[in-house]
């Protein structure tokens, strides 16, 4: 291309610039709120319509915000009074009923007085010192509140509410001088296991009639876990569990301590177990065979079906027994599983046939889970719990079944039969009304527990009964 032709191309490009897309087509595809409102209108009429719509939307937002704010402070009784006052005044003046006029005036007066109670600001600060996050059933526990007035003026009397579980503790704080403070105690109920939410602490301003109520949250919430009461029992390296260990089972193994018999060598056998004397006599390789000795692979199965317990006291004792046994086994570094029945939801189409394993990482984690275990009619009975425990726990050697007084010997035999034959079964039957003791019921033992003190004796071994 010659220089002259190049200049011609550049000139042509300058004379015919690249045009953008049709602006009319692009604008027609964009729809704004103004376009939807004014449509084909234009001029001052369109502007007036837009201003009217904006004003209406602003008024609506203000009304919604006002109603939301009012609903936070006006009680149900207050809304009723607000509805009755204008109706009473209108009906009273229209029909000449003095009683309705008086009723309307009284309601209006009470409403004005109630608004006065909301005036002012809360001038106190609150610091909460909760009790330990984990406590046992029956232990005393209290939270301490430090209420102070950090301002330079004297504060008025206040009402402070502290939610404690399902209840609310109401505290009356007197007027405090500038910089003064006061300490208040809030008792935490520990008569039942469970998780208790403490707080958040809030101040309440309300009129005596109860028309208005304004709450101001001052602190956050904390959780307190009430553990079942447990008892320190002997180590599982001694006593009952120790008696069950080291016994030969009917399971054969190529390597263990309990000698069983001599058999011919097969491919894959460990040559270290060749019995050379027998090999010399028979002319064929012979190896020793052993019976597998019992080791401490323990499962604790707690029945939570309501039919397995005669009272709530029995169930609480069973939970405490389970917690005591499990905590001791965890401290002894035993291979442990603690299981309870899964609960079928109220509107489920089918029964949930499964177990729920509780945490055995630490004793505290186990007691945390036991704190919320409850019995119910939708839980599996001990027969299904024992069968599922035997199927789901690999290498199980000792099964401890914790039940109540209503479980009959026939059901106990059925529960024990659901476990593998090599498993040593011990039933701990919680019954405060019977004399504690131990008895054999076929191939397994039944230990009657009337209190936690009986559990300590039971775990010390057979000689203590």
C-alpha positions as CSV (number, residue, x, y, z in Angstrom):
1,X,0.0,0.0,0.0
2,X,1.4,3.4,-1.0
3,X,1.6,6.3,1.4
4,X,-1.1,8.1,-0.6
5,X,-3.5,5.3,-0.2
6,X,-2.8,5.1,3.5
7,X,-3.7,8.7,3.9
8,X,-6.9,8.1,2.0
9,X,-7.9,5.4,4.3
10,X,-7.3,7.5,7.4
11,X,-9.3,10.4,5.9
12,X,-12.2,8.1,5.2
13,X,-12.2,6.8,8.8
14,X,-12.3,10.3,10.2
15,X,-15.2,11.3,7.9
16,X,-17.3,8.3,8.9
17,X,-16.9,7.5,12.6
18,X,-18.4,4.3,14.1
19,X,-22.0,4.9,15.3
20,X,-23.2,3.5,18.6
21,X,-26.4,1.4,18.8
22,X,-29.7,3.2,18.3
23,X,-30.3,5.2,21.5
24,X,-34.0,5.1,21.0
25,X,-34.0,1.3,20.9
26,X,-31.9,1.0,24.2
27,X,-34.1,3.5,26.1
28,X,-37.2,1.6,25.1
29,X,-35.9,-1.5,26.8
30,X,-35.3,0.2,30.2
31,X,-38.2,0.4,32.6
32,X,-37.9,2.6,35.7
33,X,-40.3,3.4,38.5
34,X,-41.0,6.7,36.8
35,X,-41.8,5.0,33.6
36,X,-44.3,2.7,35.3
37,X,-46.0,5.6,37.1
38,X,-46.3,8.3,34.4
39,X,-46.7,6.0,31.4
40,X,-47.1,8.2,28.3
41,X,-47.7,11.4,30.3
42,X,-45.2,14.3,30.2
43,X,-44.8,17.8,31.5
44,X,-46.0,19.1,34.8
45,X,-48.7,16.4,35.2
46,X,-46.0,13.7,35.1
47,X,-43.8,15.6,37.6
48,X,-46.8,16.1,40.0
49,X,-47.7,12.4,39.8
50,X,-44.2,11.4,40.7
51,X,-44.1,13.8,43.6
52,X,-47.4,12.4,44.9
53,X,-46.2,8.8,44.7
54,X,-43.0,9.6,46.5
55,X,-44.9,11.4,49.3
56,X,-47.2,8.5,49.6
57,X,-44.4,6.0,49.9
58,X,-42.6,8.2,52.5
59,X,-45.8,8.4,54.5
60,X,-46.3,4.7,54.3
61,X,-42.7,4.0,55.5
62,X,-43.2,6.4,58.4
63,X,-46.5,4.8,59.3
64,X,-45.0,1.3,59.3
65,X,-42.0,2.4,61.4
66,X,-44.3,4.1,63.9
67,X,-46.5,1.1,64.2
68,X,-43.5,-1.1,64.7
69,X,-42.1,1.1,67.4
70,X,-45.5,1.4,69.0
71,X,-46.0,-2.4,69.0
72,X,-42.8,-2.7,70.9
73,X,-44.0,-0.7,73.9
74,X,-47.8,-0.9,73.8
75,X,-49.2,-4.0,75.4
76,X,-52.4,-5.9,74.4
77,X,-54.2,-4.1,77.2
78,X,-52.9,-0.8,75.9
79,X,-54.2,-1.5,72.3
80,X,-57.6,-2.4,73.8
81,X,-57.8,0.9,75.7
82,X,-56.7,2.9,72.6
83,X,-59.6,1.3,70.7
84,X,-62.1,1.7,73.4
85,X,-61.4,5.4,74.2
86,X,-62.5,7.0,70.8
87,X,-65.4,4.6,70.5
88,X,-66.6,5.4,74.0
89,X,-66.3,9.2,73.4
90,X,-68.1,9.1,70.1
91,X,-70.9,6.9,71.3
92,X,-71.2,8.8,74.5
93,X,-71.6,12.2,72.9
94,X,-73.7,10.9,70.1
95,X,-76.2,9.1,72.3
96,X,-75.9,11.2,75.4
97,X,-74.6,8.4,77.6
98,X,-72.6,9.9,80.5
99,X,-71.2,6.5,81.4
100,X,-69.5,6.1,78.1
101,X,-68.1,9.6,78.2
102,X,-66.6,9.0,81.7
103,X,-65.2,5.7,80.4
104,X,-63.5,7.4,77.5
105,X,-62.1,10.2,79.6
106,X,-60.7,7.7,82.1
107,X,-59.1,5.7,79.3
108,X,-57.6,8.8,77.8
109,X,-56.2,9.9,81.2
110,X,-54.6,6.5,81.8
111,X,-53.1,6.6,78.3
112,X,-51.5,10.0,79.0
113,X,-50.2,8.9,82.3
114,X,-48.8,5.7,80.8
115,X,-46.8,7.8,78.2
116,X,-45.3,9.8,81.0
117,X,-43.9,6.6,82.5
118,X,-41.9,6.0,79.3
119,X,-40.2,9.4,79.5
120,X,-36.5,9.5,80.3
121,X,-33.6,7.2,79.7
122,X,-32.1,4.3,81.6
123,X,-29.1,5.5,83.5
124,X,-27.7,2.3,85.0
125,X,-25.2,-0.3,83.8
126,X,-25.3,-4.0,84.8
127,X,-22.5,-6.5,85.0
128,X,-23.5,-10.2,85.5
129,X,-21.3,-12.7,87.3
130,X,-22.9,-16.0,86.4
131,X,-22.4,-19.2,88.4
132,X,-20.2,-22.0,87.0
133,X,-21.3,-23.1,83.6
134,X,-21.6,-26.7,84.8
135,X,-23.2,-27.7,88.1
136,X,-24.8,-30.9,89.5
137,X,-28.4,-31.4,90.4
138,X,-29.1,-30.1,93.9
139,X,-26.1,-27.8,94.1
140,X,-26.7,-24.2,95.1
141,X,-26.1,-21.7,92.3
142,X,-26.7,-18.0,92.1
143,X,-25.8,-15.2,89.7
144,X,-24.5,-11.9,91.1
145,X,-25.6,-8.6,89.4
146,X,-23.6,-5.4,89.9
147,X,-25.9,-2.5,89.1
148,X,-24.3,0.9,89.1
149,X,-25.1,4.5,88.1
150,X,-22.3,5.8,85.9
151,X,-23.8,9.2,85.3
152,X,-23.4,12.5,87.3
153,X,-27.1,12.6,88.3
154,X,-29.1,10.5,90.6
155,X,-31.0,7.7,88.9
156,X,-34.6,6.8,89.5
157,X,-35.8,3.4,90.7
158,X,-35.8,0.7,88.1
159,X,-37.2,-2.8,87.6
160,X,-34.7,-5.3,86.3
161,X,-35.8,-8.6,84.8
162,X,-33.5,-11.6,84.4
163,X,-34.8,-14.6,82.4
164,X,-33.7,-17.8,84.1
165,X,-34.7,-20.8,82.0
166,X,-38.5,-20.8,81.6
167,X,-39.0,-18.2,84.4
168,X,-38.2,-14.6,84.9
169,X,-36.6,-13.1,88.1
170,X,-37.9,-9.6,88.8
171,X,-35.5,-7.3,90.8
172,X,-36.4,-3.9,92.1
173,X,-33.4,-1.5,92.0
174,X,-33.7,1.6,94.2
175,X,-32.6,5.0,93.0
176,X,-28.8,5.3,93.0
177,X,-26.7,8.3,93.6
178,X,-24.1,9.4,91.0
179,X,-21.4,6.7,90.9
180,X,-23.1,4.5,93.4
181,X,-23.9,0.8,92.9
182,X,-25.7,-2.2,94.4
183,X,-25.2,-6.0,94.2
184,X,-28.2,-8.3,93.7
185,X,-28.4,-12.1,93.7
186,X,-30.5,-14.2,91.4
187,X,-31.0,-17.9,92.4
188,X,-30.6,-20.4,89.6
189,X,-32.9,-23.5,90.0
190,X,-30.9,-26.8,90.0
191,X,-33.7,-29.2,91.0
192,X,-33.7,-30.8,87.5
193,X,-31.2,-31.6,84.9
194,X,-31.1,-29.6,81.7
195,X,-29.7,-26.5,80.0
196,X,-30.7,-23.2,81.6
197,X,-30.3,-19.9,79.7
198,X,-29.5,-17.0,82.0
199,X,-30.3,-13.6,80.7
200,X,-30.2,-11.3,78.8
201,X,-30.7,-8.8,81.7
202,X,-33.1,-6.1,80.7
203,X,-34.6,-3.0,82.4
204,X,-38.3,-2.5,82.2
205,X,-40.3,0.8,82.3
206,X,-44.0,0.3,82.6
207,X,-47.1,2.0,84.0
208,X,-48.9,0.5,87.0
209,X,-51.9,-0.5,84.9
210,X,-49.9,-2.3,82.3
211,X,-50.8,-0.3,79.2
212,X,-47.2,0.3,78.0
213,X,-43.9,-1.6,78.6
214,X,-40.5,-0.7,77.3
215,X,-37.6,-3.1,77.6
216,X,-33.9,-2.2,77.2
217,X,-31.5,-5.1,77.0
218,X,-28.3,-4.5,79.0
219,X,-26.3,-7.7,78.8
220,X,-26.0,-10.9,76.8
221,X,-27.2,-14.4,77.7
222,X,-25.2,-17.3,79.1
223,X,-25.9,-21.0,79.4
224,X,-25.7,-23.2,82.5
225,X,-25.8,-27.0,82.2
226,X,-27.2,-28.9,85.2
227,X,-25.5,-32.3,85.2
228,X,-27.0,-35.4,86.7
229,X,-25.6,-36.2,90.2
230,X,-22.8,-38.7,89.9
231,X,-20.7,-40.6,92.4
232,X,-17.1,-41.6,92.3
233,X,-16.9,-45.4,91.9
234,X,-13.9,-47.7,92.0
235,X,-11.7,-47.9,88.9
236,X,-12.9,-50.4,86.3
237,X,-9.5,-52.0,86.6
238,X,-10.8,-53.6,89.8
239,X,-14.1,-54.9,91.0
240,X,-16.9,-56.1,88.8
241,X,-15.6,-55.1,85.4
242,X,-12.2,-56.6,86.2
243,X,-13.9,-59.8,87.2
244,X,-15.3,-60.0,83.7
245,X,-12.0,-59.4,81.9
246,X,-9.4,-62.0,81.1
247,X,-12.1,-64.8,80.9
248,X,-11.8,-67.0,77.8
249,X,-14.6,-66.7,75.3
250,X,-15.9,-69.2,72.8
251,X,-14.2,-67.2,69.9
252,X,-11.1,-68.8,68.6
253,X,-8.1,-66.8,67.6
254,X,-4.6,-67.7,66.3
255,X,-2.9,-65.5,68.9
256,X,-3.8,-65.0,72.5
257,X,-3.2,-66.3,76.1
258,X,-5.7,-69.0,76.6
259,X,-4.6,-72.2,74.9
260,X,-7.3,-74.2,73.2
261,X,-6.0,-77.0,70.9
262,X,-3.5,-78.0,68.2
263,X,-4.6,-78.3,64.6
264,X,-2.9,-78.7,61.2
265,X,-1.2,-75.8,59.6
266,X,-3.0,-74.0,56.9
267,X,-1.7,-71.3,54.5
268,X,-1.6,-67.9,56.2
269,X,-1.0,-69.2,59.8
270,X,1.8,-67.5,61.8
271,X,4.8,-69.8,61.8
272,X,5.7,-68.6,65.3
273,X,2.8,-70.7,66.6
274,X,4.0,-74.0,65.1
275,X,4.1,-76.7,67.7
276,X,7.3,-78.6,66.8
277,X,6.8,-81.6,69.1
278,X,3.4,-82.4,67.6
279,X,4.8,-81.7,64.2
280,X,7.6,-84.3,64.8
281,X,5.1,-86.9,66.0
282,X,2.6,-86.5,63.2
283,X,4.9,-85.6,60.3
284,X,2.7,-82.6,59.4
285,X,3.0,-79.0,60.5
286,X,0.8,-78.4,63.5
287,X,0.0,-75.0,65.1
288,X,-1.4,-73.9,68.4
289,X,-4.9,-72.4,68.5
290,X,-6.1,-70.1,71.3
291,X,-9.4,-68.9,72.8
292,X,-9.8,-65.1,72.6
293,X,-9.8,-63.6,76.1
294,X,-12.3,-61.0,77.1
295,X,-11.2,-57.4,76.8
296,X,-12.9,-54.2,78.1
297,X,-14.9,-53.1,75.1
298,X,-17.8,-51.7,77.1
299,X,-21.2,-50.4,76.1
300,X,-23.6,-48.7,78.5
301,X,-27.2,-48.8,77.2
302,X,-29.7,-46.6,79.0
303,X,-33.3,-47.3,78.4
304,X,-35.4,-44.1,78.0
305,X,-38.8,-45.6,77.2
306,X,-41.4,-44.5,79.8
307,X,-42.7,-48.1,80.1
308,X,-39.3,-49.2,81.5
309,X,-39.6,-46.9,84.6
310,X,-42.1,-46.7,87.4
311,X,-41.5,-43.1,88.2
312,X,-39.4,-40.0,87.4
313,X,-37.2,-40.7,90.4
314,X,-36.3,-44.1,89.0
315,X,-35.3,-42.5,85.7
316,X,-33.2,-39.8,87.4
317,X,-31.4,-42.6,89.3
318,X,-30.8,-44.5,86.1
319,X,-29.3,-41.3,84.4
320,X,-27.0,-40.8,87.4
321,X,-25.9,-44.5,87.3
322,X,-25.1,-44.1,83.6
323,X,-23.2,-40.9,84.2
324,X,-21.2,-42.4,87.0
325,X,-20.3,-45.6,85.1
326,X,-19.4,-43.7,81.9
327,X,-17.3,-41.1,83.6
328,X,-15.3,-43.7,85.5
329,X,-14.7,-45.7,82.3
330,X,-13.6,-42.6,80.4
331,X,-11.2,-41.7,83.2
332,X,-9.8,-45.3,83.0
333,X,-9.3,-44.9,79.2
334,X,-11.6,-47.8,78.4
335,X,-13.1,-48.4,75.0
336,X,-16.6,-47.1,75.7
337,X,-19.9,-46.4,74.0
338,X,-22.9,-44.9,75.7
339,X,-26.1,-45.2,73.8
340,X,-29.8,-44.3,74.2
341,X,-32.8,-44.8,72.0
342,X,-33.5,-42.4,69.2
343,X,-36.9,-40.7,69.7
344,X,-39.6,-41.0,67.0
345,X,-41.1,-37.6,66.1
346,X,-44.7,-37.1,67.0
347,X,-46.0,-37.0,63.4
348,X,-43.6,-39.5,61.8
349,X,-45.0,-42.1,59.5
350,X,-42.7,-44.8,60.7
351,X,-41.0,-45.7,64.0
352,X,-37.4,-44.6,64.2
353,X,-35.4,-47.8,65.0
354,X,-32.0,-46.4,65.8
355,X,-29.7,-45.5,68.7
356,X,-28.2,-42.1,69.6
357,X,-24.6,-42.3,70.8
358,X,-23.6,-39.9,73.5
359,X,-20.2,-38.2,73.5
360,X,-17.5,-40.2,75.4
361,X,-14.7,-37.8,74.6
362,X,-14.5,-36.5,78.2
363,X,-16.6,-37.1,81.3
364,X,-17.9,-33.5,81.0
365,X,-19.0,-34.0,77.4
366,X,-20.9,-37.2,78.4
367,X,-22.6,-35.4,81.3
368,X,-23.5,-32.6,79.0
369,X,-25.4,-35.0,76.8
370,X,-27.0,-36.8,79.7
371,X,-28.3,-33.4,81.0
372,X,-30.9,-33.3,78.3
373,X,-31.8,-37.0,78.1
374,X,-35.5,-37.5,78.9
375,X,-37.7,-40.5,78.9
376,X,-40.8,-40.7,76.7
377,X,-43.4,-43.0,75.1
378,X,-41.9,-42.6,71.6
379,X,-38.5,-44.2,72.6
380,X,-37.5,-47.8,72.0
381,X,-37.6,-50.3,74.8
382,X,-34.6,-52.0,76.3
383,X,-35.0,-55.1,74.1
384,X,-34.5,-53.1,70.9
385,X,-31.8,-50.9,72.5
386,X,-29.8,-54.0,73.5
387,X,-30.1,-55.6,70.1
388,X,-29.1,-52.5,68.2
389,X,-26.2,-52.0,70.6
390,X,-24.9,-55.5,70.0
391,X,-25.2,-55.0,66.2
392,X,-23.6,-51.6,66.1
393,X,-20.7,-52.0,68.6
394,X,-17.8,-53.9,67.1
395,X,-15.8,-56.2,69.3
396,X,-18.2,-55.8,72.2
397,X,-17.2,-57.7,75.4
398,X,-19.2,-56.2,78.3
399,X,-22.7,-54.7,78.1
400,X,-24.2,-52.8,81.0
401,X,-28.0,-52.4,80.6
402,X,-29.5,-49.7,82.8
403,X,-33.2,-50.1,83.3
404,X,-36.1,-49.3,85.7
405,X,-38.2,-51.4,88.0
406,X,-41.0,-52.2,85.5
407,X,-38.7,-54.4,83.3
408,X,-39.7,-58.0,84.0
409,X,-37.2,-60.9,84.2
410,X,-38.6,-62.3,81.0
411,X,-37.9,-59.0,79.2
412,X,-34.4,-58.9,80.7
413,X,-33.7,-62.4,79.3
414,X,-34.9,-61.3,75.9
415,X,-32.7,-58.2,76.0
416,X,-29.7,-60.3,77.0
417,X,-30.5,-62.8,74.2
418,X,-30.3,-60.0,71.7
419,X,-26.6,-59.5,72.4
420,X,-23.9,-61.8,71.0
421,X,-23.3,-64.9,73.0
422,X,-19.7,-63.9,73.8
423,X,-20.8,-60.7,75.5
424,X,-20.9,-60.6,79.3
425,X,-24.2,-58.9,80.2
426,X,-24.8,-57.0,83.5
427,X,-28.2,-55.5,84.1
428,X,-28.4,-52.5,86.6
429,X,-32.0,-52.3,87.6
430,X,-32.8,-49.0,89.4
431,X,-35.5,-49.5,92.0
432,X,-35.5,-47.4,95.2
433,X,-38.2,-49.5,96.7
434,X,-36.3,-52.8,96.7
435,X,-33.4,-54.1,98.7
436,X,-30.2,-53.7,96.8
437,X,-28.3,-56.8,95.8
438,X,-27.0,-59.0,93.0
439,X,-28.4,-62.2,91.6
440,X,-27.9,-64.4,88.6
441,X,-30.6,-64.7,86.0
442,X,-29.5,-67.3,83.6
443,X,-26.3,-66.4,81.9
444,X,-26.2,-62.8,83.1
445,X,-26.2,-60.8,86.4
446,X,-28.8,-58.4,87.7
447,X,-27.7,-55.8,90.1
448,X,-30.5,-53.9,92.0
449,X,-29.6,-50.3,92.7
450,X,-31.6,-48.3,95.2
451,X,-29.3,-45.3,95.5
452,X,-26.0,-44.1,94.1
453,X,-24.3,-45.5,97.2
454,X,-25.4,-49.0,96.2
455,X,-23.6,-48.5,92.9
456,X,-20.3,-48.1,94.6
457,X,-20.7,-51.4,96.4
458,X,-21.8,-53.1,93.3
459,X,-18.7,-52.0,91.3
460,X,-16.4,-53.2,94.1
461,X,-17.0,-56.9,93.2
462,X,-19.0,-59.8,94.2
463,X,-17.6,-60.1,97.7
464,X,-19.2,-56.9,98.9
465,X,-22.8,-58.2,98.6
